[in-house]
Amino acid sequence: MLPYIFAEKKGIHIIDLNKTVDGLQEAASALKAIARSGKKIMFVATKKQAKEIVQESAKRVNMPFVTERWLGGMLTNFNTVRKSVKKMQSIEKMLGDGSAENLNKKERLTLTRERDKMDKVLGGIAQISRVPSALFMVDIGHEHIALAEARRLNISTFGMVDTNCDPNKVDFAIPANDDATKSIAIIVNYLTAAIAEGLQERQANKDEEGDQNEMDESAEAKAARFEQKADDGGERNRRGAGGGRGPGGAPKRRIAGPGAGGRRPAGGGAR
């Protein structure tokens, strides 16, 4: 952390805010690109000072979060964790649709307690179906298990790094005080705003692509209608030009009937 320390005063290290701004902007740019690509970013903050701030910010951008306790293997053993999430969802469905009314009071109370306990730990990751593409941690020293799992799976890591941690352990280090609530709020809100901007750009690109596809389809439909009209007109012209003609387009010959042309039929003299 020596390059990020500005000075030391009474045994307290003061972080260089210029380094903090540089790291924060770099991390925000990377998170914005990840959000624009449609990938998920998991927020991890089990410290008391950061729980509420991180939870509110993650919900605002619809991203997964862990604020109570990091379960060992939450990333490296994700399939087993997904089974627990499905179990929690099935209990919620059972309690919600009234199928649990057939159970006695004690069994319903047991299910409710189990649901609440699982929701407290797994509620933040209930909506994801695969491992996230990035991990943001408030204190990389406190969240060392999450950091180790992310590095093992080659997941991009972002973290607030205080003077008692090694910034080389994360891909994007943000030197800042990870114990003060105000410091955590400033960093998290700035990164959340960058993620929200990336999501808005993704939605705007989708809308533009949809409008372009509609324009292309309408142009193709118009061209098809014009071709159909041209084919119909040509067919009518051919029919009109071929009227009164025999096979092969040759003029039809008229055969004079009896008495035609002023001639008398043979043997038709005056009687």
C-alpha distance (Angstrom), angle and dihedral (degrees) to the residues before:
residue distance angle dihedral
M1 . . .
L2 3.80 . .
P3 3.84 94.8 .
Y4 3.81 89.6 54.8
I5 3.82 97.6 48.8
F6 3.79 115.9 96.4
A7 3.82 99.4 -173.0
E8 3.77 145.1 -31.8
K9 3.78 123.1 -117.8
K10 3.79 124.3 -179.6
G11 3.78 91.8 -19.7
I12 3.81 93.3 -49.8
H13 3.79 120.0 115.8
I14 3.81 116.0 -137.2
I15 3.79 115.4 -148.3
D16 3.80 119.1 -132.9
L17 3.82 104.7 -114.1
N18 3.80 92.0 -156.7
K19 3.81 87.8 63.4
T20 3.79 89.1 47.0
V21 3.81 91.9 53.9
D22 3.80 91.9 48.6
G23 3.78 93.2 49.3
L24 3.80 92.4 44.2
Q25 3.80 93.5 51.9
E26 3.79 92.4 46.8
A27 3.80 92.1 49.7
A28 3.82 92.2 45.9
S29 3.80 91.4 52.1
A30 3.81 91.8 50.6
L31 3.82 93.3 46.5
K32 3.80 90.6 48.4
A33 3.81 90.4 54.1
I34 3.81 91.5 49.0
A35 3.81 91.8 49.7
R36 3.81 91.0 47.2
S37 3.80 89.6 55.7
G38 3.81 90.4 56.0
K39 3.80 97.4 -112.1
K40 3.80 126.3 138.1
I41 3.81 126.6 -108.9
M42 3.81 118.3 -158.9
F43 3.81 119.6 -146.1
V44 3.81 115.4 -148.6
A45 3.80 122.0 -170.4
T46 3.78 120.5 141.5
K47 3.80 94.7 162.9
K48 3.77 115.3 112.6
Q49 3.80 93.3 -125.5
A50 3.82 93.9 54.4
K51 3.82 105.0 36.9
E52 3.79 100.3 92.7
I53 3.80 95.2 37.3
V54 3.79 94.4 51.5
Q55 3.80 94.0 42.2
E56 3.81 93.4 53.0
S57 3.80 92.8 45.4
A58 3.81 93.7 48.5
K59 3.80 91.9 49.5
R60 3.79 90.4 49.5
V61 3.81 91.6 61.5
N62 3.83 95.4 31.9
M63 3.80 95.3 -115.2
P64 3.84 128.5 144.8
F65 3.79 118.6 -100.9
V66 3.81 141.9 -177.1
T67 3.79 116.1 -154.4
E68 3.80 105.7 149.5
R69 3.78 111.2 48.6
W70 3.77 133.5 -20.5
L71 3.79 108.5 -126.3
G72 3.78 113.3 -142.4
G73 3.80 108.5 -108.3
M74 3.80 95.4 19.6
L75 3.81 87.8 138.8
T76 3.80 105.3 19.3
N77 3.82 92.3 45.4
F78 3.78 97.1 33.5
N79 3.81 96.1 145.1
T80 3.81 91.8 61.7
V81 3.79 90.7 47.5
R82 3.82 89.2 51.6
K83 3.81 89.3 56.0
S84 3.80 89.6 56.1
V85 3.82 89.7 48.8
K86 3.81 91.1 51.7
K87 3.79 89.7 49.8
M88 3.79 90.2 52.5
Q89 3.80 90.9 49.0
S90 3.81 91.9 49.4
I91 3.83 90.3 52.6
E92 3.81 90.0 49.6
K93 3.80 90.2 50.6
M94 3.80 91.2 48.2
L95 3.79 92.0 51.4
G96 3.78 92.7 43.3
D97 3.82 102.6 48.8
G98 3.79 94.4 46.6
S99 3.80 97.3 -112.1
A100 3.81 88.6 123.2
E101 3.81 90.3 65.0
N102 3.79 88.5 85.6
L103 3.79 89.4 64.3
N104 3.76 123.0 83.6
K105 3.79 122.3 -105.7
K106 3.79 95.5 -97.3
E107 3.81 93.6 51.8
R108 3.81 91.9 48.5
L109 3.79 90.4 49.9
T110 3.82 90.1 50.4
L111 3.81 91.4 51.3
T112 3.79 91.8 48.0
R113 3.79 92.7 51.2
E114 3.79 91.8 47.2
R115 3.79 90.9 49.1
D116 3.81 92.5 50.2
K117 3.79 92.1 47.7
M118 3.80 93.1 50.6
D119 3.80 93.2 43.2
K120 3.78 90.6 54.3
V121 3.81 91.5 59.4
L122 3.81 103.5 25.9
G123 3.78 102.6 28.5
G124 3.79 93.4 95.9
I125 3.81 94.5 55.8
A126 3.81 98.6 38.6
Q127 3.82 93.8 106.2
I128 3.81 100.1 52.1
S129 3.79 121.5 90.1
R130 3.80 99.4 -173.4
V131 3.79 140.4 31.6
P132 3.83 112.3 -72.1
S133 3.78 120.6 -110.5
A134 3.80 96.0 -132.2
L135 3.79 139.8 24.0
F136 3.80 126.1 -149.3
M137 3.81 117.0 -165.1
V138 3.78 129.0 -174.9
D139 3.82 96.0 -153.0
I140 3.81 115.6 19.2
G141 3.80 91.0 -167.5
H142 3.78 93.0 54.8
E143 3.83 92.5 42.4
H144 3.80 95.9 46.6
I145 3.83 93.9 134.3
A146 3.81 92.3 54.7
L147 3.79 89.6 46.1
A148 3.81 92.4 51.2
E149 3.81 92.4 50.1
A150 3.80 92.3 47.8
R151 3.80 92.6 50.2
R152 3.80 90.4 48.5
L153 3.82 90.4 55.4
N154 3.83 93.7 41.6
I155 3.79 92.4 -116.7
S156 3.80 116.8 161.5
T157 3.80 110.0 -104.8
F158 3.80 129.0 -152.5
G159 3.76 123.0 -178.5
M160 3.77 148.3 165.2
V161 3.80 105.2 -116.5
D162 3.79 121.5 -158.7
T163 3.79 126.2 -164.7
N164 3.82 91.7 -91.1
C165 3.84 94.9 59.8
D166 3.79 137.3 73.0
P167 3.83 112.0 -112.0
N168 3.81 91.6 -161.0
K169 3.80 90.9 72.9
V170 3.82 92.8 72.5
D171 3.78 130.7 55.2
F172 3.82 94.1 -132.8
A173 3.79 114.9 28.9
I174 3.80 121.5 -167.2
P175 3.81 109.2 -165.5
A176 3.80 105.7 -143.2
N177 3.77 144.4 124.3
D178 3.81 105.3 -81.5
D179 3.82 94.4 -173.6
A180 3.82 100.5 61.3
T181 3.80 117.3 82.7
K182 3.81 93.5 -145.1
S183 3.79 92.4 52.3
I184 3.79 91.7 49.1
A185 3.82 91.6 48.1
I186 3.81 93.0 51.4
I187 3.80 94.1 49.8
V188 3.81 96.3 42.2
N189 3.81 94.5 45.7
Y190 3.80 91.8 49.9
L191 3.79 92.6 50.8
T192 3.81 91.8 44.3
A193 3.80 90.0 53.7
A194 3.81 89.8 52.6
I195 3.81 91.0 50.4
A196 3.82 91.2 48.6
E197 3.80 89.8 51.1
G198 3.81 90.4 51.9
L199 3.82 90.7 50.6
Q200 3.80 90.9 50.3
E201 3.79 91.4 51.4
R202 3.81 89.8 50.1
Q203 3.82 90.9 52.4
A204 3.81 91.3 46.9
N205 3.81 90.9 52.0
K206 3.80 90.1 50.2
D207 3.82 91.0 51.6
E208 3.81 91.6 49.2
E209 3.79 91.6 49.6
G210 3.80 90.5 49.2
D211 3.83 91.8 50.8
Q212 3.80 91.1 47.2
N213 3.81 91.6 50.6
E214 3.80 90.5 50.3
M215 3.81 90.6 50.3
D216 3.80 91.4 49.2
E217 3.79 91.5 48.6
S218 3.81 92.5 49.0
A219 3.83 91.0 48.9
E220 3.79 90.8 50.7
A221 3.81 90.6 48.4
K222 3.80 91.5 51.3
A223 3.79 91.7 48.7
A224 3.81 90.0 50.0
R225 3.82 91.2 50.9
F226 3.81 91.9 49.8
E227 3.80 91.0 49.9
Q228 3.79 90.8 49.4
K229 3.81 91.5 50.5
A230 3.80 91.0 48.4
D231 3.81 91.2 50.4
D232 3.81 91.7 48.5
G233 3.83 91.9 49.4
G234 3.79 92.5 49.3
E235 3.78 91.3 50.0
R236 3.81 91.5 52.2
N237 3.81 91.1 49.0
R238 3.78 91.7 51.5
R239 3.78 91.0 50.0
G240 3.80 91.8 49.9
A241 3.79 93.4 47.9
G242 3.80 91.9 49.7
G243 3.84 95.3 52.9
G244 3.84 115.5 121.6
R245 3.76 94.1 13.5
G246 3.75 130.4 114.4
P247 3.75 129.9 -132.0
G248 3.76 112.7 -43.9
G249 3.79 92.1 20.9
A250 3.86 93.4 -76.7
P251 3.84 117.3 143.9
K252 3.79 114.8 -99.4
R253 3.83 117.1 -111.5
R254 3.72 118.9 -130.1
I255 3.82 115.6 -138.2
A256 3.77 113.5 -148.3
G257 3.76 113.5 -124.9
P258 3.75 126.3 -141.5
G259 3.73 110.8 -56.5
A260 3.72 93.2 11.4
G261 3.79 118.5 139.0
G262 3.91 93.2 26.2
R263 3.77 93.1 -72.4
R264 3.71 122.2 136.3
P265 3.74 119.4 -132.8
A266 3.78 116.1 -104.9
G267 3.76 113.1 -86.8
G268 3.71 91.2 15.9
G269 3.84 97.4 120.7
A270 3.76 123.3 144.5
R271 3.68 114.3 -73.9
